[in-house]
Amino acid sequence: MGSSGKFEVPFTLNNPDLLHNLSFVNGEWVKSKSGKTFEVVDPGTGKAWTECPTNDASDVDAAVQSSHESFEKYKKLSPRTRAQLLYKWDSLIRENREDIATILVYETGKPRAEAYGEIDYSTGFTWWFAGEAERIQGTVFTPALPDRRVFTIKQPLGVTAALVPWNFPIAMILRKAGAALAAGCTMIVKPSPETPITVLALAYLADKAGFPKGALNVLTTDLEKTPELSEALCRHDLIKKVSFTGSTRVGKLVAKICADSLKKVTLELGGNCPVLIFDDANIDQAMSQIFALKYRHAGQACITANRVYVQSGIFDKFLKRWTAETKKLVVGHGSDKATTMGPVTTPRGVEKAIALVEDARAKGATIHVGGKKLERNGGYFFEPTVITGIKPDMDIASEEIFAPVCTFIKFENEGEVVKAANDTSMGLASYCFTKNVDRLWRLFENLEAGMIGLNTGNSSAAESPFGGIKQSGYGKESGKDVAVAEYLITKTGTFTLEGQS
């Protein structure tokens, strides 16, 4: 690592070469031009354990030029060669699973079991996109006019940028970079200030896999300089596409900036995801699926359960079981084997959770369990919380919670609950549990979200298109055809034949 001796790394890796804390540009580990750095903090203790460069707008051009020069060579590699590079990267990530999980625990706070889960889920993207690299195809056909042929070819866009959040740093990088590299594009990643080390480890392994220098660059920065660095990337003439995952507020800003030069943009934004549980649902199935969905990473997922609607016939029974299971959660540092729920990743997460719960309490909601900050080893802990009596005027009714706080709302009939579920500006994911097959189909068609979980709380996979509607964004990541297509242009050729009889 390139840091001074003022920090103590709180863990040991089997492969110490994975641990880097400098930006990665053109195959080199580099400091920021300003020389400034920011601290990386363990959410489980609140203590800084390393530092990374605070890159700003002045650092962007060199990184982009590097990626552009790399693109001019990389785009000429055969699809099979790109696929082989992706397979090698995938293999190296799997070989270093233990160490990457360790870094992830100390950056995000998630329990080690969840860190393994993210890695296993994420490598699905490298594997999938390696296969997709060889399936990029054009077309040829006979048009309406005589003696003509029309054909299309697919070509990579160029240099792309990924602006990614901290909650699933491995998944976000492999989902975006996997598609870009499969298409023949190069990419510059701006990781979240909370999780740069995980991303730098992935860049190190991409380099070891044999990707050309500059094909995958990483520029780190702190919270203060994030807007400046991100805007500079979005405005650079050589950046041809931006993929952003984050809040709707920031996503709108990214879209506005990129509109100035008509850059292609993919936006995966906030969610306010409803869960609909009907009287005829398998309660065991609904419990196991939604409980894992809600409390995974302390509720810090865009597709997590935000509003749980339970039909009146099973409401009391379901709430009793949920509350009992919530009390069994063991909150602690992610490295502790006994921990089943870790801290939230930032102090801001605790502050928001407190504000939402107190607003709900003041307006008449009932707190069945939890509701308070946990003082533990200086970390950012919040109690797993269960709330009923939610009213429309409560902030928690309309905002994305992003904390281990679960709200339960009683409903009577399908029409009423579908209307309530859709009554949000967001449309990322929705979930429903019922054993009525006709109702399942109606809900699939009538719920306003880009992804619908039908008797499941886990609907994300490399082979499934991922993305929302309404103010949850546009464009798709992962899935067959659509994800790689986001990094391609279609070029049409028209040909006139002579001498046709």
N, C-alpha and C positions, 0 to 999 in steps of 0.2 A: 504494500500500500504506500501511497505517496504522502501520508500525513505525518505531522510531527509527533513527538512522544507524549503530547498532553492528553491523549485519549487512551483508554484501555478497552480493547475489544473483549466483550464478555463471553466469548465462545472460541472454540478451536475447530478448525476445519480439517477434514482428511486431505483435501487438496487446497493448500493455502494460496495457490496461484489464482484461484477464483476470486479472491478478495482484492478489488480495485476501488479506488475512490477518486480517480481523476477522470475527466471527460475523455471520450474515445473518438478520435477524428483521424481518418485516413490510416487506420491501423496503429496509431500512436496514442499513448496516454498523455494528455495535455492539461495544463492549468488554464484558467481564464486569463484573458488579456489584462484584466484589472488586478489579478492576483488575489482577489477576494474569495472567501470561502463561507460556507454555512454548515451548521451542525446537523448530523443525523441522529435522531433520538429514538431510544427504545421506549415504546409506549407503555410497556409493563413496569418501567421504573422511573420514567421521565428523565433519564440520564442520557447525555450525548455520548456516543461511542466512536464516532469518526466525523470527518468533515469532507465536503466535496466542493468543487469550483462553483462560484457564483457567476455563471456565464450571463452575458447581456447581449444587446444587439450588435455590439462590435465583434462578437465571436461568430456571428452567423455566416457571414460571407465565405470565410475559409472553409467551414464545414460543408456549405452548399456546393462550393466549387469542387471540393473533394468528391462529393457524392455525384456531381454531374460528370466529372472525368471518369469516375468508376462506371457510371451508367452507360457511357458511350462504348465501353468494352463489355460490360455485363449483359447488355441487351442482345449482344451477338452470340452469347453462349447458347448452345442447343437446349431445348426444353429438358432433355434427359440429363444434361449436365447440371442444370438448375435443380432438378429433382434430386440428383445424387447429393448435392450440397445440402439441401434441406434434410434429407435422410441422415446425413452425417451429423448435422447440427442436432437433430432430434435424438440421435444415439448418444451424443455427448451430454446432453441435458439429462437424459435418463441415467447415464453413468454417474452423474454428480448429484443425483436426487437428494441424498442425505444432506449434503452441504448447502444446496440451494434452499432446502426446507429450513435449515438453521438460520440462514440470512433472512429469509422471509419472516420467520417468527420474530426476530429482533427488529425488523423494520415495520411490520404491520401490526404485530401484537397477536395475530391469530394463533390458536393452539397448533401444536405440531401435526396432529392428525389432519387438521384443515389445510396446513401447508402442503402435506403430501397430496391431499385431494386436489389442490389447485395445480400442482405440478402434473399430476396424472391427467387431469382435465385439459391442461394447456398443451401438453405434448400431442394430444389429439389433433391440434391445429397444424403442427409441423408435419406430422404424418400425413394428414389429409391433404394439405397443400402441396406436399411433395408429389402426391399422385395427380393432383389437378394440374400441375405444371405441364404435363404431357398431353393434357386434354384440351388445350387452347386451340381452337380450330376456326377457320373461316368457312365460306360457303361459295358455291358457284351454281348459277341457275339461268334459265332462259326467260327473259322478260316478255312483255306483251308485244313490243315492236319486233318485226322480223329481222333476221340476220344479226342479232345482238346477243351478247352474253354479259351477265353481271356477276362479279365475284367480289368477295369481301375478305380482308385480312385483319387480324387482330395484332396490335402492336402495343408495347408498354408505354405508359404515359411519360415517364421520366423520373425525376427526383421527387420523392414524396415525403411528407412530414407526419409524424404521429405525436399527438399531444395526449398523454395518458394519465389516469388517476392512480391513487395509491392502494385502492382496496383489493384489486387483483392484478398486480403489476406484471406477473408472468403471463397470465392469460391475455391481457390487453396487448402486450408486445407480440406474442407469438401469433395471435389472431390477426393483427395488422401486418406485421413484418412478414409472416408466412405467406399471406396473400400477395403482398407487394413483390417479394423476392421470387415467388413462383411465376408471377406475370412478367418478370424481367425488369422491374423497377428497382431503384435503390431507395433507401429510407434514412431520414434523420429522426431520432427519437428525442423528445423532451420529456423525461420522466418526472413524476411528482417529486417535490422536495422531500417527502416522507420516505420514498422508496427508491432512491437512485442506485444503491449498491446491488440490489437484485437485478436491475436492468443492466448494469455494467457487467455483471457476471455472465448474463446472456450474450452480451456483445463480445466478451472475451471468448466464449465458446463458439460463437459464429465465426470469429477470426480463426480459431483452431480448426474449424470444420472446412476452411478453405475458401470462404467467400472473399472476393477481391477487396483490397483495401478501399475504404470509402463506401462500400456497399451498405453497411449498417453503421452509422455514426450516432453517438449519444452525447448530447449537451445537457449537463445538469445545471440547475439554478435554484435559488431560494424562493420563498413565497413572494417576496417583494418584487423580484425581477422576473417572475414568471410571465406577467402580462407583456413586458417589454420584449422578452426573448420570443414568446409565442407570436406576437404581432410581427416581429422582424422575419420570422420564418414564413408566416402567412403572406407577407408582402413581397418576398423575394421572387424575382422574375423566373428563376430557374426551378422553383418549387411548383409542381404541376397539380398536386393534389394534397389535401390536408384531411387526415382522419382524426377526429376528436371524440373522446369519451369524457363526460363530465356533466356539469350542471346545465340546465336549460338556459339560465342567464348568460353564462359564458359562451355556450354554444351559439347563441344568437349573435354575440359579438364576433366570434370566429366567422360565422356565415357572412356578416356584413363586411368584414375586412376582405375576405376572399372574393366577395362579389365585385370588388373594385377591379380585379383582373380576371374575373370569371373563372377562378380556379374551381376544379372539381372538389366537392366536400362530402364527407360522410360524417354524420352526427349521431352519436348514441348518447342520449341525454337522460335527464332525470325520470324517475318513475313514481307513481302513486298507486302501486299495484293492489287491486282488490282480490280477495279470495271469497268465493261463494260456496258455502257448505250446506247442502240440502238435507232434509229429514231422512231421505233414503240413502244417504251416503254411507259408505263403510267407515265408521268412526275411527277404527284402528288405522286404516289407510290414510285418512285425512290427517289424523294426529301426527303420524310418523313423517309424512311428507311435509306438512306445513311447519311443524316444530323445527325440523332441520333447516327449512328455508328461512324461517324468521330469525333464528338465533345464530346462524352461520356468520362468522366474522362479526359477532356482536350486532347483527342487524344492518351491517354496512355494505349492502349490495343494492344495485339499482333495481334488480328484479325481485327483491325480497318482498315478503307479505307486509303490506302497509296498513291495509284495512281488512279485517276478517269479518265477513257477514255470515252469521249462522242462523238457520231457520228456527223458528220458535219452538218446534217440537223437540229439538235436541239441544237447544241453546244452553240450558242450565247444566245438563250432563257434560256437554263438551267443555264448557268454561271450567267446571270443577276439575276435570281431568287435566286440562291445559295448565291450570294454576298449580296443581299438584306436581306436574312434571317440571314446571318452571322453577319451583322451590328446590328441585333436586340438582339444578345446574351448579357446577363448581366454578366460581369465577376466580381467575388467577393469572399468573404469568404464562404465556404461551409455551414456555419451555418446561413447565411442570407437568409431569405425566398425568396428574390427577385433574388438571384443568379441562373443563369442557366448554368454557366460554372465556375468551380473553378480554383485554381492554378495548375501548374504542381507540382509534389510531391517533387522534389529535385532541388537544384540550378544547378546541372549538366544538368537537363532537359532544363532549360532556356538557358544555355550556348550552348547546342547542337542546339537548335532551332535557335538561333541567327546565329551560324556558317553556318547552312544549308541555311537559307534565304539569308544571305549576299553573300554566294558563288553563289547562283542562280542569285541574282541581278547583281553581277559582271559579270556573263556570259550571260546576256541578258534577263533574265526572267522578267516578268511583275508582280508586286505586286499590286493586285487590292484593297485589304483591309488588314489592320494589318501589321505584319512584325516586330514588335518591342516588347521589354520587357516593361511591365507595372510596374511603381513604385507605389506600393500600400501597405501601412501598414507593410512594410518589408517582404511581402510574395513573393512567387515565381510565379509571374504572367507573362503570355505571351499573346499578342493579338491573337484572332482567325484570321487566315491568309488565303488568297486565292491567288494562284499563277498560271499563265499560261506561255507559252513559254518555257516549260521544254525541255532540250536537254540532250542527253545521257552522256555528259561529266560533268554534274552537279552532285554533291554529293547527292542531294535530289532525283535524279532519281534512285539511286541504294540502298540507305540506308533506314533502318527503321526509320521513323521520330520520333515517340513517343512524339508528341506535337500537339497543335491545328493548324496545318499547312496543308492545303489541296491543292494538285496540280491537275490541269485539263489539259488533253491532247486530242486534236482533232484527230479523225480517220475517215477513209472513208469506209472500208469494214471489214467483219468478219475475213477473213484470216490474214489480216494485224494486227488487234488488238489482236487476239489470240497469234500470234507470239510475239508481244510486251509484252503482259501480262505474258507470260511464260519465257520471257528473264530475269530471275533472279535465283539466287542460292536458293532462298527460295520457299517454297511450302506449306504454312499453310492454307490459305483460299483465295478464289476468289469469286467474286459476279458478277452477270449479270442480266440485266433488258431488257426484250423483250417480246412481245406477240406472237412471232412465235414459236410454240411448237416444230417444227423440229429443229430450231436453239437452243432452250433451251437444247434439248437432245444432240446436237453436242457439245455445250459448256460444258455440264456436263462431257462428255467423254474426251474432248480435253484440257480443262484447267488443268494445272499441279499443283494441290493443294489437300490436304487431305480433305478439306471441301469446298463445293460449295454452295453459296447462290443463289437460283433461284428465282428471283423477291422478294428477302428478304435480309435484312441486319442483321438479327438475326437468326443464324443457330445453336446456341449452346444451348443444353438442356441436362438434366441428362440422358434422354433416348437415346441420340444421341452420337455415338462414336466421340471423340474429339482428333484430332492429325493431324500432318502434314506429308509431304514427302520431299524429297530432303534434304536441310540443315535446314529445320524447325523441324527436329527430327524424332523419331520413337517410336512406341508403341501407345496405345490408352488409353484415360481416359474417363470415363462415357460410357454409352451405354449398351445394353444387351450383356451378355456373355463376351465380350472382356475386360472390365475394371476390373472386379473381377479376371478374368483369369490371369491378369498381376501379381497377388499376390499368385498364386497357382502353384504347381507342379503337373504333371500327373504321377502317378505310375502305371505301367502295370504288371499284374499278368497273368501267363500262367499255366493252370491246365490240367493235363492228367487224363482222366477217365479210370477206370478199370472196366471190366465186361460188357462193352457195347456189345450187341448182333449184 
